[in-house]
Amino acid sequence: MQKNKDRTITLKVNNITSKQWTNLVIELNLMVEAWKPYGPNIKLKTYNLDRIIKWGRSKNENTGRNRRGGPKLESHEELEI
């Protein structure tokens, strides 16, 4: 019988903005959550991980607005053109 072996991936990321870094961490966390039911136990480790994930899961007042600053729409409404 084979024993499960820990495997490690190290990412060194250069030339990335703080917004891009936040999005990368959030995307990796989404992958971790999606893979959980299939067995892999993946751990992420980075500075302020919990804070970044909390921010990524929060809803803000801009949700549902279009980019032109028009009226906020409900999820079932359509914008008339």
Secondary structure, 3 states (H helix, E strand, C coil): CCCCCCCCCCCCCCCCCHHHHHHHHHHHHHHHHHHHHHCCCCCCCCCCHHHHHHHHHCCCCCCCCCCCCCCCCCCCCCCCC
